[in-house]
Amino acid sequence: MKTPYGLPVIADCIGCKVKVKDGLCDLPETSLREWNQIRQNSVYPAHALLFVEDQPAQSVIFLCVGQVKLYSAAPDGTTIIYRICNPGEFLGLSEALKRTSYQTIAETLEPCVVNHIRIDDLEKLIRRSPEIATRVTRQLSGEVQAMRHQLRELRFHDTAIERLASFLAAWSKGDERLSLRLTHEEIADMLGLARETVTRTMRELKDRNVIRITGHLLTIVNREALHDLSNGCLNGQV
């Protein structure tokens, strides 16, 4: 069964055809059955808000399909994007476990399938299932590592081309082709740059034949050069 966005309705995790790497899909069947009992499946269009800053964190969101950005917005309209969440990740986990308010805004970048889980139900499941507890702990550890990596990138990569090259290398995860649905402004918000700088630097990477862009598809033509640029080589001053 398909939704209006062409996405699957995941009625049962055990029989689900969407297998997410590093998520919950490979849990033992007993744990998956328990997970089925506490989750509520929902489908959202692109640019939907899943939660906002200062909203009480009464539930956790598990992302099955699509991508979601976590960001903060200042009164003057400027934004800081902390990370892009991919399938298999929890959203709002640390805030819900601490019984505080959400510290970020969660917005879908494309049509998404998500699970909503009440924090009380999740905590009960964590106490019953060591497998679930391990996955939750792994997620929290990953959030800390991701934030440390982002701070390191901003601190040690001074030029725009270093930051953008490093971002693309990490984003691709070793693949030569990736779907880049972020706008230049969103990339700028992640890297602490101006939108115009991102556009100019993207053009330079294309002119150097390091990348090729066709619509939303970005192809890494020369990964070695991309790696060198991310480390300040090849006279990559912008």
N, C-alpha and C positions, 0 to 999 in steps of 0.2 A: 504494500500500500504506500502511495506517495502523497506528500503534502502539496499545496499549491506552489511551493518553492522547489519542488522536485526532490525533496529530502525524504529519507525513510522515516516511518513512524516506528520507533523502537518500543514495541509493546512488551517484549520479554528479552532480557539480557542474555539468557541462555541460548535462545535461537537466533540472536541478532547476527546479521551478516557483516555489520560494521565492526571490524576488529581493530582496536586502537592499540598501537604499540606503547608500552610503558604506562598503560592505564589500568583498568580493572578487568579487562576482557579475559585475561588468562587466570583469573581467580578460580579456585576449586568450585565445583558446581554447588556445593553446600553454601559457600559464601555468596555466590551469585544469587542464589534463591533468597537469601536474607536481604541482599542489596535490593532485589526486585520489590520486596515488601515495603521498603521505606522511601523509594524514589517516586517522583512525579515527573513524567516526561512532558516537555514543551518544545514547541518550534517557534522561532522568532525570525522576522525578516532582517535584512541588513539595516544597521544604524538604530537598532532597538536598544533601549537602556535596560539592563538586567538589574542593576542597583545603582544608587547614587551616594555621594559622600554624605555622612552624618545620618544616613538611614539606619535604624537599628538592625543589627546583623542577627536575624532570627533563623536564617537558613544558609545552607551552602549550595553552590551550584557546581555541577560536574559537567564538563563540556564533552559531548559525544562527537559532534560534527560541526565544522566551521572554525572561525577564529574570532577572538574577542580582544579588544584593547582595554587595558587598565590605565587610567590617567586621572590627573587632577586639573581643575580649571580655576584660574585666578579671576577676581572681579573684572580685571581689564581685558579678559578674553584670552590671555595667553594660557597655554596648556603644557603640561609635562606628561609624556607617555612613559610609564614605568616598564611595561612589558606587553608583549603580544602573547596571549594564551592560545594553545593549540589543543586538539582533541586529546583526552586523557588527563587533563588538568582540572584541579579544583579552583574555584573562584570564591573569594571571601572566606577562606578557611580559617586563617589566623584570627580574623576579627570575630567570627562566629564562636570559635572555641574560647575566646577571651570574654565573650558576652559584651562586646563593645559595638560601636557603630562602624559601618564600612568606611574605610579611609580613602577609597578611590571611587571612580565612576567606571562601570563596566558596560561597554558598548560593543555590539556585534559589528564586525567588519563585513560580514556576508551572512546569508541565511544560516541559522544555526539550530542544532538539536541539543537540548540540555536536559539534565536531570536536576530537579529541586529536591533538597533533602533537609528536613527540619533538624536543627542542631541537636535537639534532645534525642531524636531517633538515631542520629549518627553516633553520638557518644555512647548510647546503649550498645550499638553494634560494635563499636571499637572495643568495648569491654568484653564482648562475647567472642569476637573474631580476631585472633592474632594476625591473620592475613590482612584484614582491613586496617588494623592498627599500623602494620608495617607500611602499607601504601600511603597512609595519611602522614606518617613520620617522614617518609621519603619525599612527599610533596612539600612539606614545610622546609625540609633541608634544601630542596631544589630552589625554593623561593629565596632563601638566604644566599645561596650561591649565585643566583641570577642577579640579585641586587649588588652583590660584591663585584661581579663581573662588569656590570654597567658602570659602577663607580670607578673601577679600574680603567675602563675604556675612556671615560671622560677625563680622568686625571693624567693618563700617560700618552694619549693620542692628541697632540696639540692642533694639527692641521685638519681641515675639512676632509681632505682626500684620505688621510689615515683613518679617520673615524668612519667614513662611508665605506672604505674598502674592508675594514674590520667588520663592520655591520653586515655587509653582503656575504663575506666569507663565513661568518657565524650563522647567518640566516639560512644559507644554502645547505648546511649540515652535510657537506661533501658531495651534494648533487650538482650536476652541471646546469640543470634547469630548475627554476623555481617560479612559482606564481607569486608575484609581488603586487598585492592589492592595496598596499599603503600608498597614500598620496605623498608627494614631495613634502608637503607641509607636515604630515604625520611623521615622516622620517626625520625631519628637522626637529620636531618636538622630542623625539627620542634621543637625538644626538647633540642637542644643545646648539643647533645651528639655525641660520635663517633659511627660509624656503628658497630664496634666490640662490643661496650658496649651494644647496643640495642640487638644484636644477643645473647649475653651472658645473658642478663636480661630476654629476652623472654624465653630462655631455663630454667632459674631459675623458672619463673612463671609456666611453664609446669611441671617442676619437683615437685613443691609444689602443683600441681593439682589445680591451680587457673584458668588456661586456658587450652584449647585444640585447636590445629591448624590442619586443614585438607585442604591442598591446600590454597585457598583464604578465606576459612571459618574459622573464629575464634569463639570458643564457650567459654563463661564465665561459668566455672564450679562452682566457689565459689565467688559470688559477695561480700559477707561480707568480705572475706579475701582480695579481691581486694581493697575494700574501706579502710580496715585497713592499707594495704600496702601504699596506696596513702597518708595516714596520718602519715607514719613513724612507724607504729606498727609492731608487729611480727618480730622484729629484722631484718628489711628489709634493712640492709646496703649492698651495692654492691661496 
